[in-house]
Structure formats: C-alpha cells, structure tokens
C-alpha cells in the first residue's frame, strides 16, 4: 500500500456509535490540517464510503462499489464517471462530511458499522491517499456496470424545495453547452438538473462510451455529449444541489 502515500490508522469499530464518533472526530479540524480523507468499509462489504474534507474547495462524500442505487439517488447523490456516487457538501456545513459518510454507509451500502474498518489520512495527496484507501479495502478494481432502473417513488422524497427542477440547463452558463448539444439533451427529455442523475463513462470500451443517466435510470449515449461535457454537467448538478451554483445564468 505504501506508507509514503497514507498515514494509516486502522480500527474496527465495536459499535455503530463508535464508528460514528471515530469518523466525526477524524474530520474535526481537518481543514486546518490541510484536509482529511477517510474510508469506511467492513469485511466482505461490496462498497467503500469515502469522505473528504479540504482546506480549499468542496467537501464530498462518495461511494465506490455496488451500493443501493435508489437509496443513493433518494439521498441526493449523483453518478460520476466510472460508477461512483458523489454528493457535495452544502454551504457552511463543517460537520457535514462525517455525518454524511456514516449515514450513507448505514443507508445505501452493505457496510456493517458494528464491524466497520476505518482508515484515514491527513494531508494534500488526495489522489495517492484515495488509491491507497481503495486498494486497502479491495475496491481498487471496479467493473463497468450501468445502474438499474430507479424507483420513481423514491425520487419524490428528494428535491423537496424544487431546486433541481428549477435549474434549467439552457439557462445556466455553468453548464457550458452549445445549442446543438442542448437540443440533443432535450430530445432525450433532459432539460433540468432534475431530469438526470449523473453520467457514466465506459473507460473499458474502445470508444470510451459516455452515458447520461436519465432520472428513471435509463443510460443514454447522447450525440455531442462526450465524457468531458457529461462529467461537467454532473458536477454542475452536484453544485446546484448543494446550493453552490446559481440556478440561472
């Protein structure tokens, strides 16, 4: 794993409360130390939950592996890239990453918090620490799998303030899409941030096929929307959801 990449602190929690306390304490003061990256998993789990707090930039919680997709969407996570579910912290939420990491581990994955292995690293080498953490928990190699159909009834419990449905892609400069790409999205029923849940890129395919995942879970390869644009669109959705991007212009 390489001790040069990660300051390893591993423990298996004796209880769910112990896991929650350990995770929250690990994030406390992380921004003043330059950032903290923490991973949670348990023996034989299919998922790893990663939480990141940074001195500069946005805090995030992500799930790598095979979580319950409907729960991830109901919790407001977006699908980004190679099957990773990500949620960006809202404004002024210093305690948010620790709480969110524990919540998603309990609600969206098969991680047993009474046997959760917790590893974290302080510092700025987030990419190296991330690879090391995922490798430690056996999640470094991931298969490309598209998400299943999504139960629309679960989606009704999310976006209660209508933020995503009011974020029109064509009206947002942050989405950075030209008229042709916007038309192709609209032809597929995607006009607002509420109409899709993220994007997935098949890096294993020869053509590196990119899919925009519609609200119902349908993967759509859309003309003019390559990996760069699809991931930028997903990032915009995350920032709108977190209240960190304007709904218009």
C-alpha positions in Angstrom: 0.0 0.0 0.0 2.9 2.3 0.6 3.3 4.2 3.8 4.5 7.2 1.9 1.0 7.6 0.5 -1.1 7.1 3.5 -0.9 7.8 7.2 -2.6 4.6 8.2 -4.9 4.5 11.2 -7.0 1.4 11.0 -9.6 0.2 13.5 -12.7 -1.9 13.6 -15.5 -0.2 15.5 -17.1 -2.0 18.3 -20.4 -0.4 17.7 -22.2 1.8 15.2 -21.9 4.6 17.7 -18.2 4.0 17.9 -17.9 4.2 14.2 -19.9 7.5 14.1 -17.7 9.0 16.8 -14.5 7.9 15.2 -15.4 9.3 11.8 -16.7 12.6 13.1 -13.5 13.1 15.2 -11.3 12.3 12.2 -12.9 15.1 10.2 -12.8 17.6 13.1 -10.2 20.2 12.3 -9.4 18.5 9.0 -9.5 21.8 7.1 -6.9 23.4 9.3 -4.6 20.4 8.8 -4.8 20.7 5.0 -7.6 18.2 4.6 -8.7 14.7 5.6 -9.6 11.7 3.5 -11.3 8.8 5.3 -12.6 5.5 4.2 -15.2 3.1 5.8 -15.8 -0.5 4.9 -16.3 -3.8 6.6 -15.3 -7.4 5.9 -16.9 -8.8 2.7 -18.7 -5.5 2.0 -19.3 -4.6 -1.6 -18.8 -0.9 -1.1 -16.3 1.6 0.3 -17.5 5.0 1.5 -15.0 7.9 1.1 -15.3 11.2 2.8 -13.1 14.2 2.0 -12.7 17.5 3.8 -10.4 20.1 2.3 -8.9 23.4 3.4 -9.7 24.7 -0.1 -12.6 23.5 -2.2 -15.7 21.5 -1.7 -16.2 18.7 0.8 -17.5 15.5 -0.6 -18.8 12.0 0.3 -18.7 9.3 -2.3 -19.5 5.6 -2.6 -17.3 3.2 -4.6 -18.6 -0.3 -5.4 -22.2 -1.6 -5.6 -24.5 0.5 -3.4 -28.3 0.6 -3.4 -28.8 2.9 -6.4 -32.3 4.0 -5.4 -31.1 5.0 -1.9 -28.2 6.9 -3.3 -30.5 8.9 -5.6 -33.0 9.4 -2.8 -30.2 10.8 -0.7 -29.2 13.2 -3.4 -26.1 11.5 -4.7 -25.0 12.0 -8.4 -23.4 9.3 -10.5 -20.0 10.5 -11.7 -17.6 8.8 -14.1 -16.9 5.1 -13.6 -19.8 4.1 -11.3 -19.0 6.4 -8.3 -21.9 8.1 -6.4 -20.9 11.5 -5.1 -22.6 14.2 -3.0 -21.1 17.7 -2.5 -21.5 19.4 0.9 -24.0 22.3 1.2 -22.9 25.8 2.3 -21.3 26.2 5.7 -21.6 22.6 6.8 -18.4 21.9 8.7 -19.8 18.8 10.4 -21.4 17.5 7.3 -18.8 15.1 5.8 -18.6 12.9 8.9 -22.3 12.7 9.4 -23.0 12.1 5.7 -20.3 9.4 5.5 -21.8 7.5 8.4 -25.4 8.0 7.1 -24.6 6.7 3.6 -22.7 3.8 5.0 -25.7 2.8 7.0 -28.4 3.5 4.5 -27.0 2.9 1.0 -24.4 0.1 1.4 -23.9 -3.3 2.9 -21.3 -1.9 5.3 -21.8 -3.2 8.8 -21.0 -0.2 11.1 -20.5 -2.5 14.1 -17.6 -4.0 12.2 -16.5 -1.0 10.1 -12.9 -0.7 9.3 -11.9 3.0 9.3 -8.8 4.3 7.7 -7.9 8.0 7.2 -5.1 10.2 6.0 -4.3 13.8 6.7 -2.7 15.9 4.0 -2.9 17.1 0.5 -2.0 14.0 -1.5 -5.7 13.1 -2.0 -5.1 11.1 -5.2 -2.5 8.9 -3.7 -4.4 8.5 -0.5 -7.6 7.7 -2.3 -5.9 4.9 -4.4 -4.3 3.5 -1.3 -7.5 3.5 0.7 -9.5 1.8 -2.1 -6.7 -0.7 -2.5 -6.6 -1.5 1.2 -10.3 -2.3 1.1 -10.2 -4.2 -2.1 -12.1 -1.7 -4.2 -9.3 -0.6 -6.5 -10.6 -2.7 -9.4 -14.1 -1.9 -10.5 -16.2 -3.4 -13.2 -18.2 -1.2 -15.6 -21.9 -1.7 -14.9 -24.7 0.6 -15.7 -27.2 1.4 -13.0 -30.6 -0.4 -12.8 -34.0 1.2 -13.3 -34.7 3.7 -10.5 -37.9 3.6 -8.5 -39.5 7.0 -9.2 -41.4 6.9 -5.9 -38.0 7.2 -4.1 -37.2 10.3 -6.1 -40.3 12.0 -4.8 -38.7 12.1 -1.4 -35.8 14.2 -2.7 -35.5 17.8 -4.1 -38.3 19.0 -1.9 -37.5 22.6 -2.5 -37.6 22.1 -6.2 -34.0 23.3 -6.6 -33.0 20.8 -9.2 -36.2 21.1 -11.2 -35.8 24.9 -11.4 -32.2 24.6 -12.6 -32.7 24.8 -16.4 -29.6 23.6 -18.3 -30.1 26.0 -21.2 -30.3 29.0 -18.8 -27.1 28.2 -16.9 -23.8 29.5 -18.1 -22.1 27.0 -15.8 -23.4 24.0 -17.9 -21.3 25.4 -20.8 -23.2 23.6 -23.6 -23.9 24.9 -27.1 -27.3 24.9 -28.8 -26.8 21.6 -30.7 -25.9 19.7 -27.5 -28.7 21.3 -25.6 -31.1 20.2 -28.4 -29.9 16.6 -28.2 -30.4 16.6 -24.5 -33.9 18.0 -24.8 -34.8 15.4 -27.4 -33.9 12.8 -24.7 -36.1 14.5 -22.1 -33.3 16.2 -20.2 -33.9 19.9 -19.7 -33.2 20.5 -16.0 -30.9 19.2 -13.3 -33.8 17.0 -12.0 -34.1 15.1 -15.3 -30.9 13.2 -14.9 -28.9 11.7 -12.0 -25.4 11.8 -13.4 -23.1 10.4 -16.1 -21.1 7.2 -16.5 -18.1 6.6 -18.8 -17.2 3.2 -20.0 -13.4 3.6 -19.9 -13.0 -0.1 -20.8 -14.6 0.3 -24.2 -12.6 1.1 -27.3 -14.6 4.3 -27.9 -14.9 5.2 -24.2 -18.7 5.4 -24.5 -20.4 8.0 -22.4 -23.9 7.7 -20.9 -26.0 10.4 -19.3 -28.2 8.6 -16.8 -31.8 9.8 -17.0 -34.0 10.2 -13.9 -35.5 6.8 -14.4 -32.1 5.1 -14.6 -32.0 4.8 -18.4 -28.4 5.2 -19.7 -28.4 7.4 -22.8 -25.4 8.0 -25.2 -26.2 11.5 -26.4 -24.7 13.0 -29.6 -22.3 15.8 -28.8 -22.0 14.9 -25.1 -18.6 13.2 -24.6 -17.0 12.3 -21.3 -15.8 15.9 -20.6 -19.2 17.5 -21.1 -21.1 14.8 -19.3 -18.9 15.0 -16.2 -19.0 18.8 -16.3 -22.8 18.5 -16.4 -22.9 16.1 -13.5 -20.6 18.4 -11.5 -23.0 21.3 -12.2 -25.9 19.2 -10.9 -24.0 18.5 -7.7 -23.2 22.2 -7.1 -26.8 23.2 -7.8 -28.0 20.6 -5.3 -25.5 21.8 -2.7 -26.6 25.5 -3.3 -23.1 26.3 -4.5 -24.2 27.3 -8.1 -26.9 29.7 -9.2 -30.0 28.2 -10.7 -29.8 30.6 -13.6 -27.1 32.3 -15.7 
